[in-house]
Amino acid sequence: MDFLDNLFGLAQQWVFQTLLQPLMFHVGLGDILEDGYAAAGWLLVGLVQVLVLVAVIGPLQRWRPVEDLRDRRAVRTDVFYTLIHRLGLVRVALFFSVQPLFDAFFGWVHLQGVGPAQLDTLVPWLGQHALALFCVYLVIFDFADYWIHRAQHSVEWWWQLHSLHHSQRQMTMWSDNRNHLLDDLLHDSLFVILAQLIGVAPGQFVALVAVTQLSQSFQHANLRVWFGRIGERLWVSPRFHRLHHAIGLGHERAAGVQPLVRGRSPALGGHNFGVLLPWWDMLFRTANFELRWDATGIRDQVEKGRNYGSGFWSQQWLGLKRLAGRA
């Protein structure tokens, strides 16, 4: 872990000094160079992720696809979502819009004498084993992500935003970031708060986000792969997550929920909400391990022809209209 951390630090420093620092001085942002250095880390992580998508997951999709792609324009829109998210453009926008609010809030909290619950201090053994600490953080974040995901499906107004993510009828490795920006803002804000509460170091937070994002890209791939009877219960596979996107099954809300048959859960909001670990779906009876490859999308797209937009701006606008009850 120390070797990887040092290697990443050298690469981050090169990206910052070579690319970002001159640009920041040129546009008059020399007073926030520390934030620019952090941005260099996110940019570097994003570049690595895009490289893995193109060089590894892409060939896997071509090797064993679930379905032939019919609407490549929709896929290109998802590519755009992925690039603006993974290469830090959305994060830069959030930095200038909401980061000052977070800084003021956490500054006030610290002035009240309230500090984070440092796990490596509460459990000294974890402080001596970086990989073990990282795994504990990963489990904590994934547990929180499971319940956030459940809320995105069961809270009516939140579903109006999150439904954009499920509107892709042709899932590929690029589909993970097809989200409404307000949905991303709410989700990421909750994660920032959690990271502050449990004392996650900035470097660890970047690594947690990177592992989660890369795994989610693989889960959304147009790839007919499952991990076997045991593996499916250890890590979320493309099969497991595709069922979550299945029309009328994986993300169906209360009105269309099926009775408990062959592993199907009557839980509100559907099935397979786990982001990395299927453990929470197993524990809270929302798991479906059927080996099937259903069509993806939303029921009202098929039955009522509801429009979720064909491009980035139309999708964002329609999401706002759904939130206001006008679409």
Helices and strands as residue ranges (DSSP letters): H 2-15, I 16-20, H 21-26, G 30-32, H 33-52, I 53-57, H 58-63, H 72-86, H 89-97, H 99-111, H 119-122, H 124-127, H 130-154, H 156-166, G 175-177, H 181-198, H 202-219, H 228-231, H 238-244, G 254-256, H 279-283, H 299-303, H 312-323
